[in-house]
Amino acid sequence: MRSKNLVVCDTEEEYAKALAVYFMRKKELMLQVHVCSSISHAEDLGEEIRADILLVAAEYAKKVQEKVKAEKVFILSTGKKFDEKTEFPVLFKYQPGEKLLSGILRECADIFDAGDMVQSISGNKERKIIGVFSPVCRIGKTMYAFRLGEELAESENVLYLNLEVFAGLGGHFEQSGQTLSDVLYYARQEKGNLGLLLTTLVCHRGNLDYVQPMPVSEDMKEIRGSEWVELMKKILEQSIYETLVLDISDGIPELYTLLKCCTEIHMLVLEDEYSKSKILQFEHEISLLGYDDILKKIIQKGGAA
């Protein structure tokens, strides 16, 4: 799949540059982003490329459309009324980036081939799910999972998902915006492309992408391990991500079903007797229930005391 040309033409040059940076971070969309700040610049650019997507300030709308031909055109409005009548969708330019992108993708999904998009970015690399889990509490599991994800993200496309009952909003995570609840809702609809949706939801820690965790603990407790497994399969099939890092809580229903789907499980441990007894109880229960294949996937790591 060839890269798509997205042109941002706006009188506010700093805004246009900031928006371009935001779009360029969405590597799964394979966008070549171009910024214009004047009619003459747009005219010169129109002689060099054909834009797949054009975002144009309302005051430039009529003139720029004559200079830059585009498959999809959007008008960037400040919310104030403007005289020009337009057949094109109007977007409020100062809304959060993910909402702006969501509005664009609703209109442009047909120009992004999901299968080619995933193949172009990820190639034939093996997909894997790394679970980070421990029956021992307050052991630094979330920080370990983040650091592991950041390390892996230096050379591959990695998505971190927090599956804890209480993830700690306001600590590692923000308290607003779309969350894992939105991803689950969309996946349940069985329509559209989950990979495109994720581009509007993911946050970033360096090269690592992550989704804000579910904000309500009771909602989290209602999601069974089997549904998480189906969600992980869809993400790996429909998105650019080659590796998922799951920060797993022991409060998840059907916990062992989720652990069983992991390629490997990093289990944080401590050397005190209390912690050792928890590990032994977990291992004994796993064997008793006939899940010895889970034990084979466990890689023990030293936790934070």
ROFI-576522 format. One line per 3 residues: number of its first residue (from 1); for each residue x, y, z of N, C-alpha, C, CB. Coordinates in steps of 0.001 Angstrom, whole numbers, plus 500000, padded with zeros to 6 digits. Last residue first. Glycine has a CB too. Layout:
BEGIN
NUM) X:Y:Z:X:Y:Z:X:Y:Z:X:Y:Z | ...
***
This chain:
BEGIN
305) 510821:495577:545967:510440:495315:547360:509669:496479:547928:511673:495036:548221 | 509991:494754:542752:510439:495850:543603:509932:495619:545020:509948:497218:543057 | 510973:491442:541586:510084:492575:541758:510702:493652:542622:508782:492127:542355
302) 512644:489513:539172:512713:490132:540482:511825:491361:540552:514146:490499:540819 | 510772:487124:537331:511561:488343:537348:511554:488927:538758:511018:489369:536322 | 510261:484048:535643:510276:484796:536898:511247:485967:536809:510653:483877:538072
299) 508170:483198:533181:509565:483626:533347:509587:484506:534601:510117:484409:532054 | 505950:480687:532155:506305:481673:533180:507815:481926:533209:505826:481201:534561 | 505169:478669:530527:505335:479977:529901:505874:481029:530864:504020:480442:529333
296) 504742:476472:532078:505874:476414:531157:506159:477777:530514:505609:475374:530072 | 502371:477078:533370:503620:477093:534145:504840:477130:533229:503695:475864:535065 | 500545:476560:531351:500770:477942:531793:502095:478050:532533:499614:478424:532696
293) 500521:473832:531188:501090:474558:530050:501328:476028:530388:500166:474444:528833 | 499125:472995:533415:500594:472944:533481:501250:473681:532320:501068:471497:533497 | 496452:473087:534324:496982:474123:533446:498514:474155:533482:496418:475489:533842
290) 494988:471506:536121:495401:470947:534836:495924:471960:533836:494268:470235:534233 | 494481:472293:538641:493429:472531:537655:493803:472057:536249:493098:473999:537615 | 496892:471700:539889:495683:471002:540329:494570:471122:539293:495207:471556:541677
287) 498599:473562:538718:498780:472131:538452:497523:471344:538782:499958:471584:539254 | 497513:475937:539798:497632:475762:538354:497741:474282:537994:498849:476530:537821 | 497870:475493:542539:496518:475583:541985:496526:475371:540475:495893:476942:542321
284) 500660:475558:542720:499940:474350:543116:498534:474350:542506:499863:474244:544660 | 501201:478183:541931:501715:477073:541126:500986:475771:541444:503217:476899:541358 | 499922:479579:544055:499517:479780:542662:499961:478593:541806:500110:481098:542105
281) 501415:478682:546233:499982:478412:546177:499463:478549:544743:499220:479365:547115 | 503943:479715:545549:503742:478269:545659:502265:477905:545585:504342:477747:546965 | 503422:482467:545690:503852:481869:544435:503603:480371:544446:505331:482159:544178
278) 502830:482696:548421:501822:483040:547420:502163:482416:546065:501702:484567:547286 | 505245:481974:549575:504072:481137:549834:502956:481435:548834:503566:481353:551270 | 506903:484059:548778:507145:482712:548261:505928:481811:548445:508357:482092:548952
275) 505879:486153:550323:505754:486185:548864:505941:484800:548257:506772:487156:548266 | 506589:485236:552861:505191:485547:552559:504965:485529:551047:504796:486924:553150 | 509388:485052:552744:508575:483842:552906:507116:484065:552533:508660:483349:554334
272) 511005:487006:550141:510542:486803:551514:509564:485627:551563:509873:488092:552065 | 511720:487455:547494:512342:486329:548176:511880:486133:549614:513812:486500:548160 | 509321:488015:544846:510195:488473:545924:510680:487262:546707:509460:489482:546860
269) 508535:488331:541326:508607:487591:542585:509507:488321:543571:509122:486158:542347 | 506567:488600:538418:507442:489262:539372:507371:488548:540717:507061:490749:539524 | 506486:486868:535491:505947:486870:536850:506962:487490:537803:505583:485433:537302
266) 505557:487043:532280:506601:487537:533176:505985:487672:534567:507197:488914:532673 | 504784:484632:529994:504251:485326:531174:505416:485738:532062:503244:484420:531964 | 504176:484327:526457:505030:484178:527631:504449:485015:528765:506500:484602:527320
263) 501830:484285:525013:503011:483630:524460:504029:483360:525561:503639:484491:523348 | 498627:483707:526460:499874:484471:526397:500993:483634:525791:500279:484958:527796 | 496458:482129:526869:496630:482671:525509:497944:483428:525357:495465:483597:525158
260) 496525:481569:529583:496818:480481:528638:497071:481007:527233:495667:479478:528611 | 495652:483876:530762:497070:483525:530878:497458:482461:529854:497386:483029:532297 | 492903:483655:530127:493707:484751:529598:495196:484423:529647:493429:486033:530376
257) 492230:481385:531571:491969:481417:530130:492809:482500:529471:490469:481656:529848 | 492801:482177:534146:493678:481188:533526:493448:481084:532018:493470:479830:534176 | 490707:483997:534738:492103:484443:534666:492970:483463:533888:492671:484629:536069
254) 487920:484132:534851:488582:483263:533868:490032:483702:533640:487806:483274:532529 | 487833:487531:535962:487168:486233:535821:487812:485439:534682:485645:486420:535561 | 490555:489171:537489:489831:488946:536236:489131:487589:536253:490793:489033:535034
251) 492181:489645:539631:490744:489767:539842:489913:489524:538588:490436:491120:540376 | 494826:489720:539164:494300:488406:539559:492795:488455:539812:495020:487901:540813 | 495588:491625:536195:495169:491541:537597:494668:490135:537916:494069:492584:537902
248) 498240:492313:533938:497081:491485:534300:496847:491446:535806:497269:490067:533780 | 499104:493992:531308:499317:494159:532753:498095:493548:533440:499517:495698:533160 | 500360:492867:528318:499161:492910:529153:499552:492970:530622:498262:491686:528884
245) 501516:493894:525345:501978:493719:526727:500762:493926:527622:503157:494728:527098 | 501633:492601:522123:500781:493170:523154:501413:492883:524511:499333:492595:523073 | 503216:493086:519028:503331:492611:520403:502352:493354:521296:504768:492783:520922
242) 502547:494170:516651:503128:492833:516618:503174:492216:518014:504531:492880:516018 | 500025:496262:515443:500800:495824:516597:501240:494368:516480:499993:496012:517862 | 498407:497318:513514:499837:497234:513201:500632:496532:514287:500402:498616:512981
239) 495370:495302:513438:496154:496508:513706:497618:496287:513347:496026:496921:515181 | 494005:492928:513142:493502:494099:512430:494321:495370:512637:492104:494355:512845 | 495164:490866:514637:494788:490614:513248:494534:491900:512464:493557:489741:513201
236) 495534:491950:517156:496698:491449:516429:496397:491223:514951:497188:490157:517057 | 492868:492552:517801:493873:493615:517736:495078:493165:516918:494317:494028:519151 | 491692:490007:517795:491259:491017:516833:492299:492126:516681:489919:491612:517259
233) 493020:488823:519972:493151:488247:518631:492776:489267:517567:492274:486994:518492 | 492141:490423:522073:493566:490410:521724:493782:489852:520322:494361:489585:522746 | 489404:489753:522102:489819:491118:521791:491278:491160:521357:489604:492029:523000
230) 489514:487089:522875:488973:487429:521555:489389:488836:521135:487441:487313:521558 | 490542:487429:525477:491296:486660:524481:490826:487010:523074:491145:485142:524733 | 488480:488804:526739:489772:489468:526550:490581:488756:525471:490565:489507:527875
227) 486597:486780:526752:486350:487960:525927:487634:488748:525714:485283:488853:526571 | 487790:484971:528522:487540:484536:527148:487271:485727:526226:486357:483563:527107 | 487771:486347:530967:489034:486107:530277:488851:485725:528823:489800:485033:530979
224) 485057:488715:531122:485653:487405:531346:486920:487240:530507:484645:486294:531017 | 484157:491558:532740:484749:491077:531492:485491:489774:531758:485706:492139:530881 | 483372:492451:535199:482373:491750:534400:482937:491168:533108:481244:492681:534077
221) 485376:493922:536315:485132:492597:536890:484141:491774:536072:484622:492738:538308 | 485124:496344:534969:486282:495494:534708:486034:494071:535178:487522:496061:535387 | 482873:497395:536164:482834:497052:534738:483960:496090:534394:482934:498321:533868
218) 483891:497841:538702:482827:496856:538543:482665:496449:537076:481505:497411:539087 | 485780:499906:538271:486232:498573:538656:485164:497502:538449:486665:498579:540100 | 486012:502138:535689:485090:501627:536710:485432:500177:537021:483612:501750:536240
215) 487787:502846:533630:487737:503676:534835:486888:503113:535968:487223:505015:534480 | 490162:500926:531843:488763:501099:532185:488651:501822:533521:488036:499740:532235 | 493135:502790:530706:492395:501654:531277:490946:501974:531589:493072:501183:532529
212) 494116:504067:527521:493730:504357:528905:492886:503209:529466:492946:505697:528986 | 496491:502222:525699:495120:502703:525792:494812:502973:527255:494113:501677:525183 | 499707:502972:524194:498859:502346:525205:497468:502963:525151:499473:502502:526620
209) 502861:502547:522556:501466:502975:522524:500693:502279:523645:500824:502670:521142 | 506207:503629:522726:505193:502689:523197:503805:503307:523118:505494:502249:524634 | 508032:505548:522183:507580:504728:521056:506469:503764:521439:508742:503952:520486
206) 506861:507646:524677:507939:507425:523728:507390:506664:522531:509114:506654:524386 | 503928:506706:525204:505070:506872:526113:506303:506599:525278:504988:505906:527383 | 500722:507750:524071:502111:507392:523787:503020:507642:524991:502618:508178:522582
203) 497427:506406:523374:498317:507430:523930:499747:506925:523744:497996:507724:525460 | 494851:505565:521026:496099:505279:521714:496790:506545:522211:497024:504517:520801 | 492547:506285:519580:492468:506063:521021:493810:506004:521722:491738:504808:521284
200) 492748:506382:516877:492111:507534:517517:492131:507444:519032:490688:507669:517042 | 493833:503960:516220:494624:505156:515916:494050:506389:516595:494691:505380:514408 | 491804:502185:516797:492898:502325:517758:493751:503558:517482:493771:501083:517738
197) 490245:502278:514470:489742:502869:515711:490885:503129:516688:488690:501951:516356 | 491842:500820:512715:491646:502248:512485:491139:502937:513741:490671:502475:511332 | 491607:498267:513898:492906:498905:513770:492803:500401:513552:493669:498285:512642
194) 488953:497600:513614:489450:497902:514954:490796:498617:514896:489573:496618:515777 | 486734:498627:511239:488077:498090:511445:488637:498547:512783:489010:498518:510306 | 483247:497615:510972:484368:498533:510856:485689:497841:511130:484192:499697:511801
191) 481758:495467:513408:481702:496240:512179:482866:497217:512163:480348:496985:512046 | 481202:494254:515889:481528:493431:514720:481376:494205:513407:480639:492191:514693 | 480744:495322:518343:479811:495679:517275:480034:494872:516005:479926:497147:516962
188) 482802:494678:520034:481568:493908:520153:480597:494180:519010:480897:494214:521469 | 484664:496633:519472:484947:495259:519051:483687:494401:519091:486030:494640:519940 | 483463:498848:520731:483598:498840:519280:483817:497417:518775:484758:499752:518840
185) 483683:498081:523419:482373:498372:522832:482440:498261:521318:481889:499776:523244 | 486476:497871:523715:485617:496701:523875:484260:496903:523224:485437:496379:525344 | 487194:500562:523345:487731:499529:522457:486853:498283:522513:489189:499178:522840
182) 485889:501758:525488:485491:502117:524127:485994:501088:523115:486021:503510:523767 | 487296:500648:527616:485853:500394:527511:485367:500684:526098:485070:501251:528531 | 489772:501778:527404:489625:500393:526980:488154:499987:526878:490356:499471:527946
179) 488766:505184:526575:489449:504146:527338:489280:502774:526706:488936:504123:528761 | 489035:508722:525969:488494:507408:525671:489380:506325:526265:488351:507215:524160 | 489260:511168:528680:489511:510636:527348:488920:509253:527174:490992:510596:527070
176) 490779:511279:531975:489796:511666:530969:490174:511058:529634:489690:513202:530857 | 492821:510898:533710:491487:510615:534212:490403:511013:533216:491268:511331:535522 | 495859:509151:532729:495008:510329:532840:493612:509928:533296:494940:511078:531500
173) 498140:507052:534620:497149:507285:533571:496345:508552:533832:496210:506091:533457 | 499734:506678:536768:500336:506447:535452:499419:506914:534328:500663:504965:535271 | 497547:508418:538325:498935:508071:538590:499669:507931:537265:499036:506763:539421
170) 495066:508815:537378:495682:509962:538028:497125:509696:538417:494891:510350:539246 | 494087:505511:538092:493871:506729:537311:494397:507943:538083:492364:506907:536976 | 494764:502710:538699:495439:503874:539264:495314:505109:538406:496879:503570:539476
167) 493450:500385:538124:494676:500672:537385:495447:501857:537955:494350:500933:535940 | 491875:497939:539525:492155:499332:539880:493505:499702:539268:492158:499543:541449 | 491985:495646:537924:490693:496115:538420:490796:497582:538832:490215:495249:539610
164) 494028:495672:534987:493883:495625:536435:492510:496158:536833:495003:496436:537125 | 495018:495633:532417:493847:494816:532738:493729:494623:534238:493924:493455:532033 | 496333:497828:530169:496237:497575:531604:494928:496851:531899:496328:498900:532411
161) 498340:497269:527392:496964:497318:527884:496951:496972:529361:496048:496353:527086 | 500514:498495:524926:500351:498135:526342:498882:498293:526719:501263:499022:527264 | 501780:497508:521865:500630:498129:522533:500541:497593:523955:499302:497852:521753
158) 504403:498030:519546:503949:497430:520801:502782:498232:521369:505107:497358:521827 | 506347:497324:516870:505124:498040:517232:504468:497336:518414:504143:498123:516024 | 509943:497345:517500:508703:496781:516963:507512:497608:517430:508537:495304:517395
155) 512132:498525:518708:512362:497792:517459:511100:497179:516855:513364:496709:517699 | 511311:499868:520927:512445:500439:520204:512626:499772:518849:513723:500305:521028 | 509424:498388:522215:508940:499343:521222:510075:500052:520482:508053:500367:521889
152) 510788:497017:524192:510414:496290:522981:510027:497246:521855:509259:495332:523275 | 510996:499134:526068:512193:498492:525524:511884:497776:524215:512777:497504:526537 | 508326:499666:526628:509158:500720:526046:510419:500135:525413:509536:501756:527117
149) 507535:497212:527799:506929:497687:526561:507774:498727:525866:505570:498250:526834 | 509136:497257:530094:509278:496172:529120:508716:496612:527771:508561:494888:529615 | 508081:499517:531344:509483:499514:530921:509751:498423:529894:510401:499331:532126
146) 505430:498658:531829:505702:499834:530999:507142:499818:530477:505443:501125:531799 | 505918:496478:533517:505242:496270:532234:505489:497442:531294:503733:496072:532444 | 507098:497765:535735:507860:496765:534972:507259:496579:533583:507890:495412:535724
143) 504953:499317:536560:506159:499986:536094:507033:499022:535286:506949:500557:537284 | 503185:497233:537298:502830:498160:536227:504057:498879:535683:501810:499175:536723 | 504608:495876:539397:504216:495192:538160:503936:496162:537014:502988:494341:538411
140) 505570:496335:541951:506096:497125:540840:505731:496570:539474:507579:497219:540949 | 504309:495041:543938:505604:494497:543562:506226:495244:542377:505464:493026:543228 | 501744:494787:545227:502651:495923:545417:504106:495521:545138:502519:496477:546852
137) 501308:491168:545694:500839:492554:545514:501955:493574:545748:499674:492843:546464 | 501660:488184:543908:502206:489027:544973:501818:490480:544683:503771:488868:545082 | 500922:486901:541660:499992:486808:542786:500454:487629:543987:499817:485358:543196
134) 501476:488664:538631:502039:488111:539869:500944:488006:540913:503211:488986:540394 | 502253:489378:535200:501319:488945:536251:502098:488489:537478:500398:487802:535739 | 502098:490210:531973:502861:490557:533179:501913:490341:534350:503420:492058:533136
131) 502194:488494:528880:501456:488809:530091:502412:489164:531216:500564:487637:530498 | 502503:489167:525599:503308:489016:526810:502466:489441:528002:504626:489854:526727 | 501852:487789:522587:501174:488409:523723:502010:488122:524966:499698:487871:523885
128) 502873:488302:519170:502994:487676:520491:502267:488496:521550:504474:487514:520876 | 503383:487483:515733:502641:488216:516755:502791:487510:518102:501142:488341:516366 | 506161:487607:513611:505332:486795:514503:504664:487686:515549:506180:485695:515190
125) 506048:489473:510584:506595:489226:511903:505611:488444:512771:506963:490541:512573 | 505652:490144:507969:505260:488803:508391:505792:488463:509778:505751:487779:507387 | 504737:493559:508233:505298:492468:507458:504775:491133:507929:506801:492489:507533
122) 503840:495845:509508:504333:494752:510342:504984:493630:509561:503220:494198:511146 | 503134:497677:507452:503866:498121:508637:504548:496957:509342:502928:498832:509601 | 501876:496192:505482:502933:497129:505114:503781:497528:506309:502336:498363:504477
119) 499909:494738:506861:501002:494036:506210:502166:494962:505920:500524:493393:504931 | 498176:496789:507696:498853:495954:508689:500072:495278:508077:497890:494899:509257 | 497399:497780:505151:497965:498662:506161:498765:497864:507179:496861:499460:506858
116) 496222:495654:503853:497485:496175:503336:498187:497038:504368:497249:496975:502062 | 493925:495454:505500:494865:494342:505358:496220:494796:504874:494314:493312:504412 | 492664:497987:505222:493140:497508:506525:494176:496405:506396:491977:497009:507351
113) 493124:500567:503148:492915:499129:503099:493528:498520:504340:493524:498507:501812 | 491639:503602:503134:492644:502845:503877:492294:501372:503804:492734:503320:505357 | 489508:504675:501895:490797:504844:501218:491939:504156:501957:491111:506317:501062
110) 487331:504212:503518:487394:503497:502243:488738:503651:501543:486296:503981:501332 | 487505:505965:505640:487857:504559:505871:488041:503800:504567:486787:503879:506713 | 486834:508637:505658:487929:508197:504782:488285:506722:504909:489144:509006:505067
107) 484914:509328:507474:484665:509689:506079:485668:509044:505120:484708:511197:505922 | 486021:508413:509793:484650:507996:509475:484343:508261:508000:483631:508737:510377 | 488447:509751:509851:488431:508329:509486:487034:507830:509163:489016:507497:510608
104) 487641:512321:510710:488254:512135:509397:488143:510682:508948:489725:512570:509424 | 486712:511803:513282:485814:512377:512285:486341:512196:510875:485596:513846:512561 | 489093:510893:514460:487933:510004:514366:486953:510496:513310:487231:509892:515723
101) 490651:513195:514411:491033:512054:513589:489866:511092:513397:492214:511325:514217 | 489232:514709:516298:489407:515215:514942:489724:514062:513989:490528:516280:514899 | 489560:513097:518522:488213:513319:518005:488261:513845:516570:487449:514302:518907
98) 492326:513200:518892:491705:511906:518628:490292:512053:518069:491672:511077:519899 | 492809:515981:519388:493295:515337:518171:492600:514032:517853:494753:515094:518282 | 490020:517923:520614:491162:517019:520812:491517:516264:519538:490860:516026:521928
95) 489192:520905:518632:488831:519749:519449:490059:518848:519634:487657:518957:518796 | 489655:523022:516920:490287:523054:518233:489841:521918:519153:490002:524367:518892 | 488238:522771:514507:489687:522571:514491:490304:522474:515880:490338:523687:513741
92) 485503:520980:513619:485941:522011:514565:487421:521798:514843:485105:521968:515896 | 484910:520350:510198:485460:519872:511463:485846:521060:512340:486685:518955:511218 | 482594:519622:507710:483227:520686:508491:483653:520117:509836:482264:521899:508682
89) 482605:518044:504501:482414:517977:505953:483188:519076:506664:482844:516611:506487 | 481570:520017:501595:482506:519159:502312:482209:519140:503813:483940:519624:502067 | 480208:521808:500193:479653:520448:500165:480481:519507:501028:479590:519918:498720
86) 479655:525090:501418:480543:524000:501050:479808:522672:501084:481750:523959:501977 | 479598:528612:501199:478833:527371:501281:479723:526250:500780:477501:527454:500455 | 481182:531118:503012:481309:530149:501927:480426:528929:502172:482767:529718:501768
83) 480923:532584:505380:479997:532812:504281:480015:531722:503219:480300:534116:503643 | 480910:531096:508629:481604:531683:507490:480674:531663:506282:482928:530920:507187 | 480706:531291:512172:480047:531122:510887:480915:531743:509789:478630:531761:510904
80) 483116:529708:514279:482422:530906:513827:481787:530630:512461:483399:532120:513754 | 484558:527464:514564:483276:527508:515256:482460:528720:514881:483489:527488:516736 | 486689:527353:513002:486942:527823:514371:485658:527843:515196:487569:529224:514350
77) 487047:524542:510828:486298:525710:511286:486680:526073:512717:484787:525451:511191 | 488300:523140:508058:488646:523358:509463:488012:524661:509930:490192:523390:509665 | 486788:520919:505855:486930:522323:506217:487212:522430:507709:485661:523126:505839
74) 488177:518362:503847:487528:518750:505091:487796:520224:505349:488024:517882:506276 | 488082:516108:501133:488337:517476:501590:487527:517736:502857:487979:518516:500482 | 489565:513515:499329:488685:513869:500440:489065:515248:500948:488768:512817:501583
71) 491176:513794:497080:490109:512801:497068:489078:513100:498148:490684:511396:497259 | 492072:516989:495723:492127:515982:496779:490945:515028:496666:492144:516650:498164 | 494050:519546:494337:493020:518538:494121:493180:517427:495161:493101:517961:492676
68) 494618:522749:495005:495065:521433:495455:493915:520452:495279:495549:521472:496943 | 493313:524978:493845:494754:524809:493678:495236:523401:494008:495481:525797:494540 | 490666:524977:494464:491016:525173:493062:492485:524851:492805:490713:526607:492637
65) 490741:524785:497169:490169:523664:496432:490478:523763:494942:488662:523603:496650 | 491665:527299:497851:492581:526173:497943:492051:524976:497182:492825:525803:499396 | 489378:528935:497458:490571:529130:496639:491494:527914:496660:491327:530354:497113
62) 487490:527955:499377:487183:528020:497950:488439:528086:497094:486307:529220:497661 | 488966:527960:501959:488281:526809:501377:488117:526891:499865:486940:526658:502007 | 490166:529756:503553:490884:529391:502335:490087:528431:501459:492219:528770:502688
59) 488569:530007:505753:488766:531214:504951:489509:530937:503642:489528:532246:505758 | 488729:527430:506893:487479:527895:506284:487696:529090:505356:486479:528265:507370 | 491626:525501:506103:490958:526528:506904:489771:527091:506145:491938:527657:507278
56) 491550:522078:505246:491772:523460:504843:490980:524416:505724:491393:523656:503375 | 492896:519070:504538:492283:519801:505640:492578:521277:505415:492819:519309:507040 | 492659:516481:502279:492979:517906:502410:492187:518490:503572:492668:518676:501090
53) 493932:513438:501265:493094:514113:502260:493577:515560:502368:493153:513382:503662 | 495447:512991:499035:494376:512041:499335:493392:512677:500309:494950:510721:499920 | 496675:515300:496653:496357:514999:498055:495261:513949:498137:495925:516277:498804
50) 499166:514928:494405:497712:514911:494535:497402:514493:495961:497034:513944:493487 | 502014:517138:493943:501335:515940:494462:499822:516072:494302:501696:515709:495953 | 502908:519406:492516:503818:518301:492827:503092:517020:493215:504745:518704:493939
47) 500998:521301:492257:501685:520896:491029:502570:519678:491247:502521:522046:490492 | 500256:521785:494859:499304:521115:493985:499915:520668:492674:498148:522014:493711 | 502365:523305:495794:502251:521914:496239:501328:521122:495324:501739:521852:497682
44) 501769:525754:494606:503023:525064:494273:502934:523583:494634:504215:525719:495007 | 499323:526279:495917:499372:526160:494452:500618:525408:494016:499337:527551:493790 | 500113:526498:498558:499182:525432:498176:499213:525197:496667:497751:525779:498628
41) 501658:528803:498352:502286:527548:498761:501408:526365:498354:502538:527534:500289 | 499651:530629:497720:500734:530372:496768:501448:529061:497080:501738:531527:496777 | 498088:530605:500034:497513:530159:498771:498614:529803:497765:496591:531245:498193
38) 499797:529347:502977:499374:530408:502062:498815:529799:500785:500551:531356:501737 | 500702:527290:504419:500210:528435:505192:499738:529577:504301:501293:528936:506125 | 500747:523732:504522:500720:524974:503745:500204:526093:504637:499831:524828:502467
35) 502346:520641:505008:501750:521822:505636:501866:523026:504704:502430:522123:506994 | 501823:517164:504688:502365:518393:504113:501615:519582:504712:502251:518386:502550 | 502589:513841:505461:501859:515040:505847:502577:516280:505319:501703:515113:507381
32) 501912:510727:504549:502893:511749:504236:502173:513085:504447:503471:511598:502750 | 500920:508020:506598:500613:509325:506027:501875:510123:505729:499717:510108:506966 | 500230:505401:507664:501215:505617:506592:500945:506934:505850:501193:504433:505595
29) 498763:504601:509774:498038:505192:508654:498939:505486:507464:497356:506459:509096 | 500539:503769:511696:499742:502744:511037:498972:503281:509833:498780:502136:512022 | 501590:506062:512828:502385:505368:511809:501595:504319:511060:503584:504725:512441
26) 500833:508730:513904:499933:507618:513614:500540:506785:512484:498502:508131:513229 | 502560:510808:513886:502775:509796:514926:501878:508589:514712:502524:510391:516314 | 501517:512466:511956:502698:511678:511602:503010:510609:512643:503899:512590:511431
23) 499478:513778:513337:499138:512788:512312:500331:511902:511964:498628:513486:511055 | 501022:515452:515046:500071:514481:515600:499759:513384:514580:498769:515189:516034 | 502354:517026:513168:503125:516148:514060:502224:515071:514641:503788:516960:515198
20) 500155:518423:512097:500949:517533:511246:501753:516552:512083:501885:518343:510346 | 499383:519940:514277:498466:518921:513765:499212:517923:512887:497318:519573:512973 | 501604:521631:514444:501285:520743:515564:500352:519616:515115:500640:521540:516716
17) 501365:522974:511980:502547:522153:512259:502281:521163:513385:503740:523041:512617 | 498923:524307:512328:499077:523354:511234:500267:522425:511475:499247:524096:509904 | 499555:525990:514514:498506:524983:514641:498689:523898:513582:497109:525630:514515
14) 501480:527597:513301:501862:526753:514433:500833:525650:514671:502025:527602:515698 | 499947:528912:511288:501046:528028:510929:501439:527087:512071:502244:528847:510508 | 496909:529568:510560:497666:529469:511814:498773:528437:511619:496732:529075:513023
11) 495803:529118:508095:496446:530409:508322:497266:530416:509606:495403:531512:508372 | 496394:525958:506545:495742:526776:507569:496524:528064:507773:495620:525999:508903 | 496242:522902:505255:496422:524289:504803:495649:525201:505744:495941:524479:503319
8) 497614:519825:505128:496985:520740:506074:497283:522158:505605:497499:520500:507544 | 497270:516859:503360:497697:518254:503296:496902:519073:504299:497524:518825:501869 | 498448:513668:503023:497516:514502:503778:498069:515921:503796:497303:513956:505235
5) 498856:510947:500995:499230:512350:501160:498126:513105:501874:499529:513000:499799 | 499699:507654:501997:498673:508619:501635:499183:510032:501898:497368:508354:502418 | 501913:505203:500598:501596:506196:501614:500536:507155:501091:502859:506966:502037
2) 500604:502199:499107:501404:503423:499072:500996:504337:500231:501235:504156:497708 | 500845:498802:500000:500000:500000:500000:500876:501242:500000:499047:500009:501223
***
